[in-house]
């Protein structure tokens, strides 16, 4: 009997269900001598022994469903080794649950923080295989994560909706896109929607450069503007501070997010222009996955099933140059795939006339 556990951890995204379906249907295609245990609400299910046995029919019709049938939650890695208020050793409890169920493998679907915990469990001797999910596309070791392309499509569509009202009223709209530490989603959605300015966490912006570009555009007849800003973007002035000092400074500004801070700076620099803020928010995570994400999730899920049957553990099913490859977890954990100002896509955005605040 092959016993496999599966859980989804961290922020939800599209195609989590499709990825789990890929794993389970592929395993059942190879053998019927298998039990699947689904852990509820991420690592919490593993810690508090909340799980249920799942069957092939539970996965057959979930390809199109957003979210996750298992539920998810955030269990920050920096707290994973702490003892809970109930006196539970989280790591030890997860190991015990794994052993109690006599699992042959634990399949974990998650982002950066999730991969740190997955690697820790792997180092503790558990057989672990992971799948890379996040709308941020910032997991090291894979060219693409499932959920990203769907989120790009949603963000692009909303920015395009905003453009018509911005144009009608000759307004500046600052549209905030998800992305605390990396700006892949903002960069792609900004280019795809024809934004005038794109602001990213990796490239601190100079407000004077932005106002110069907007004034130049207006002088050439374009009276409205769209600025796509990642929620983690900050100015070149703040970039001169230490991370701790910057965090403190941002908390003292009183602005609820980056978009409002940029709006305030622009309003001060261009008081004659009407400025509005639109935060896209969690709708970027929701809804049916696009066809690309369904295919990618199915592919990495199938690859994970093969790794399990081949007893190839301690790896993530990543995509490199169009192929799914096993990437060692110790090469993934604790690393971010960030944007560089030298990246080809950044340079192409600049060639298109998009201002990146520099």
Beta strands, then each sheet from edge to edge (+ up, - down):
strand 1: 2-8
strand 2: 34-39
strand 3: 51-54
strand 4: 105-110
strand 5: 128-132
strand 6: 172-177
strand 7: 197-199
strand 8: 225-230
strand 9: 275-279
strand 10: 315-320
strand 11: 323-328
sheet 1: 3+ 2- 1- 4- 5- 10- 11+
sheet 2: 7+ 8+ 6+ 9+
end
